[in-house]
Amino acid sequence: MEDFIFDNFGKFIIIFTIGAFLMFPVLGNSECSEKTKGMGFNHEWTFLGGCKIEYKDGVWIPLNNYRVNQHNTEE
């Protein structure tokens, strides 16, 4: 059993690394979808840009830069 672990440890590391790189975009996109749920904006996730929303037609901004300006009109 010990020989099996030592003989296949490198294969395990390679498979684990490839799996992590393949799952990273999937997890990033689902996190972006969850954060923008109910906002009414188109959204996309890119590896370098992260989560972005389409603020105006053709204008994409990072979700972290979007702020809601709420004014309290009650006195």
MARLOKOL-984896 format. One record per atom (N, C-alpha, C): residue number from 1; residue in three letters; atom name; y, z negated, x negated. Coordinates in steps of 0.05 Angstrom, whole numbers, plus 5000, padded with zeros to 4 digits. Atoms other than C-alpha are relative to their C-alpha. Layout:
<rs>
R     k     r    a      y      z      x
R   NUM   ala   CA      Y      Z      X
...
</rs>
This chain:
<rs>
R     k     r    a      y      z      x
R     1   met    N   4976   5000   4983
R     1   met   CA   5000   5000   5000
R     1   met    C   5025   5000   4983
R     2   glu    N   4976   5002   5017
R     2   glu   CA   5048   4983   4944
R     2   glu    C   5005   5027   4987
R     3   asp    N   4997   4973   5012
R     3   asp   CA   5035   5051   4911
R     3   asp    C   5012   5019   5020
R     4   phe    N   4989   4982   4979
R     4   phe   CA   5050   5086   4978
R     4   phe    C   5031   4996   5002
R     5   ile    N   4972   5006   4998
R     5   ile   CA   5118   5051   4982
R     5   ile    C   5015   5011   4976
R     6   phe    N   4986   4990   5024
R     6   phe   CA   5138   5067   4910
R     6   phe    C   4999   5030   4998
R     7   asp    N   5003   4971   5002
R     7   asp   CA   5112   5139   4914
R     7   asp    C   5018   5014   5020
R     8   asn    N   4985   4987   4979
R     8   asn   CA   5151   5154   4978
R     8   asn    C   5028   4989   5004
R     9   phe    N   4974   5012   4997
R     9   phe   CA   5214   5113   4968
R     9   phe    C   5023   5021   4997
R    10   gly    N   4980   4979   5003
R    10   gly   CA   5254   5173   4943
R    10   gly    C   5002   5018   5024
R    11   lys    N   5000   4984   4975
R    11   lys   CA   5233   5214   5004
R    11   lys    C   5014   4986   5023
R    12   phe    N   4987   5016   4979
R    12   phe   CA   5255   5158   5050
R    12   phe    C   5031   5001   4996
R    13   ile    N   4971   5000   5006
R    13   ile   CA   5324   5155   5016
R    13   ile    C   5012   5027   5007
R    14   ile    N   4990   4974   4994
R    14   ile   CA   5333   5230   5022
R    14   ile    C   5001   5005   5030
R    15   ile    N   5001   4996   4971
R    15   ile   CA   5312   5232   5096
R    15   ile    C   5021   4983   5013
R    16   phe    N   4980   5018   4988
R    16   phe   CA   5356   5172   5112
R    16   phe    C   5028   5010   4995
R    17   thr    N   4974   4989   5007
R    17   thr   CA   5416   5203   5077
R    17   thr    C   5007   5024   5017
R    18   ile    N   4996   4976   4984
R    18   ile   CA   5408   5270   5112
R    18   ile    C   5004   4992   5030
R    19   gly    N   4996   5009   4973
R    19   gly   CA   5400   5234   5179
R    19   gly    C   5027   4988   5005
R    20   ala    N   4973   5013   4997
R    20   ala   CA   5463   5193   5168
R    20   ala    C   5022   5021   5001
R    21   phe    N   4979   4979   5000
R    21   phe   CA   5504   5255   5152
R    21   phe    C   4999   5017   5025
R    22   leu    N   5002   4985   4976
R    22   leu   CA   5477   5291   5213
R    22   leu    C   5010   4984   5024
R    23   met    N   4992   5017   4977
R    23   met   CA   5491   5232   5260
R    23   met    C   5030   4992   4999
R    24   phe    N   4971   5009   5002
R    24   phe   CA   5562   5217   5234
R    24   phe    C   5018   5016   5019
R    25   pro    N   4983   4985   4981
R    25   pro   CA   5595   5275   5273
R    25   pro    C   4994   4994   5029
R    26   val    N   5008   5006   4972
R    26   val   CA   5555   5259   5336
R    26   val    C   5012   4973   5009
R    27   leu    N   4989   5026   4993
R    27   leu   CA   5577   5186   5335
R    27   leu    C   5031   5001   5001
R    28   gly    N   4971   4997   4999
R    28   gly   CA   5649   5205   5319
R    28   gly    C   5010   5013   5025
R    29   asn    N   4992   4985   4976
R    29   asn   CA   5653   5254   5376
R    29   asn    C   4996   4982   5025
R    30   ser    N   5004   5017   4977
R    30   ser   CA   5623   5204   5426
R    30   ser    C   5020   4977   5001
R    31   glu    N   4979   5021   5000
R    31   glu   CA   5672   5150   5403
R    31   glu    C   5026   5011   5009
R    32   cys    N   4976   4987   4991
R    32   cys   CA   5729   5199   5413
R    32   cys    C   5000   5004   5030
R    33   ser    N   5003   4996   4971
R    33   ser   CA   5704   5216   5483
R    33   ser    C   5004   4974   5015
R    34   glu    N   4998   5026   4987
R    34   glu   CA   5699   5142   5500
R    34   glu    C   5029   4990   5000
R    35   lys    N   4973   5010   5002
R    35   lys   CA   5769   5126   5476
R    35   lys    C   5019   5015   5018
R    36   thr    N   4982   4984   4985
R    36   thr   CA   5801   5183   5514
R    36   thr    C   4992   5003   5029
R    37   lys    N   5010   4999   4972
R    37   lys   CA   5762   5173   5579
R    37   lys    C   5022   4991   5018
R    38   gly    N   4980   5007   4981
R    38   gly   CA   5810   5172   5637
R    38   gly    C   5029   5006   4993
R    39   met    N   4973   4994   5008
R    39   met   CA   5871   5195   5598
R    39   met    C   5009   5027   5010
R    40   gly    N   4993   4974   4989
R    40   gly   CA   5869   5266   5625
R    40   gly    C   5007   5020   4979
R    41   phe    N   4994   4982   5021
R    41   phe   CA   5877   5299   5557
R    41   phe    C   4975   5014   4990
R    42   asn    N   5022   4988   5015
R    42   asn   CA   5832   5350   5523
R    42   asn    C   4998   4985   4973
R    43   his    N   5003   5014   5025
R    43   his   CA   5803   5318   5461
R    43   his    C   4980   5015   4982
R    44   glu    N   5019   4989   5020
R    44   glu   CA   5766   5338   5398
R    44   glu    C   4998   4981   4977
R    45   trp    N   5004   5016   5023
R    45   trp   CA   5737   5304   5338
R    45   trp    C   4993   5018   4977
R    46   thr    N   5006   4985   5024
R    46   thr   CA   5737   5334   5268
R    46   thr    C   4995   4981   4977
R    47   phe    N   5007   5017   5022
R    47   phe   CA   5709   5307   5204
R    47   phe    C   5025   4990   4984
R    48   leu    N   4976   5008   5016
R    48   leu   CA   5776   5307   5167
R    48   leu    C   5023   4989   5018
R    49   gly    N   4978   5008   4983
R    49   gly   CA   5823   5298   5226
R    49   gly    C   4995   4977   5019
R    50   gly    N   5006   5022   4982
R    50   gly   CA   5787   5246   5267
R    50   gly    C   5003   5009   5029
R    51   cys    N   4997   4995   4972
R    51   cys   CA   5800   5241   5341
R    51   cys    C   5028   5010   5006
R    52   lys    N   4974   4989   4993
R    52   lys   CA   5856   5285   5368
R    52   lys    C   5001   5006   5030
R    53   ile    N   4997   4993   4972
R    53   ile   CA   5884   5297   5437
R    53   ile    C   5021   5023   5002
R    54   glu    N   4981   4978   4996
R    54   glu   CA   5921   5358   5464
R    54   glu    C   5022   4989   5017
R    55   tyr    N   4978   5013   4987
R    55   tyr   CA   5987   5326   5481
R    55   tyr    C   5015   5019   5018
R    56   lys    N   4988   4978   4984
R    56   lys   CA   6020   5391   5505
R    56   lys    C   4982   5024   4994
R    57   asp    N   5016   4976   5004
R    57   asp   CA   5990   5461   5510
R    57   asp    C   5002   5009   4971
R    58   gly    N   5001   4990   5027
R    58   gly   CA   5969   5479   5440
R    58   gly    C   5010   4980   4979
R    59   val    N   4989   5020   5018
R    59   val   CA   5998   5415   5409
R    59   val    C   4979   4977   4999
R    60   trp    N   5020   5021   5004
R    60   trp   CA   5944   5369   5381
R    60   trp    C   5011   4978   4982
R    61   ile    N   4991   5023   5016
R    61   ile   CA   5961   5299   5355
R    61   ile    C   4977   4981   4997
R    62   pro    N   5021   5020   5003
R    62   pro   CA   5917   5244   5327
R    62   pro    C   5003   4979   5022
R    63   leu    N   5000   5020   4979
R    63   leu   CA   5898   5194   5381
R    63   leu    C   5015   4975   4992
R    64   asn    N   4986   5024   5010
R    64   asn   CA   5924   5137   5338
R    64   asn    C   5030   5002   5001
R    65   asn    N   4971   4997   4999
R    65   asn   CA   5994   5167   5341
R    65   asn    C   5011   5001   5028
R    66   tyr    N   4992   4999   4972
R    66   tyr   CA   5996   5170   5417
R    66   tyr    C   5007   4973   5010
R    67   arg    N   4991   5025   4989
R    67   arg   CA   6036   5115   5449
R    67   arg    C   5010   5005   5029
R    68   val    N   4991   4999   4972
R    68   val   CA   6049   5103   5523
R    68   val    C   5026   4984   5001
R    69   asn    N   4974   5013   4998
R    69   asn   CA   6122   5087   5536
R    69   asn    C   5003   4990   5029
R    70   gln    N   4998   5012   4973
R    70   gln   CA   6124   5039   5596
R    70   gln    C   5026   4985   5002
R    71   his    N   4975   5014   4995
R    71   his   CA   6190   5017   5623
R    71   his    C   4996   4982   5025
R    72   asn    N   5001   5018   4977
R    72   asn   CA   6193   4957   5669
R    72   asn    C   5025   5004   5017
R    73   thr    N   4976   4994   4984
R    73   thr   CA   6239   4978   5726
R    73   thr    C   5006   4977   5020
R    74   glu    N   4994   5023   4983
R    74   glu   CA   6233   4912   5764
R    74   glu    C   5019   4981   4987
R    75   glu    N   4981   5019   5011
R    75   glu   CA   6288   4862   5756
R    75   glu    C   4994   4972   5010
</rs>
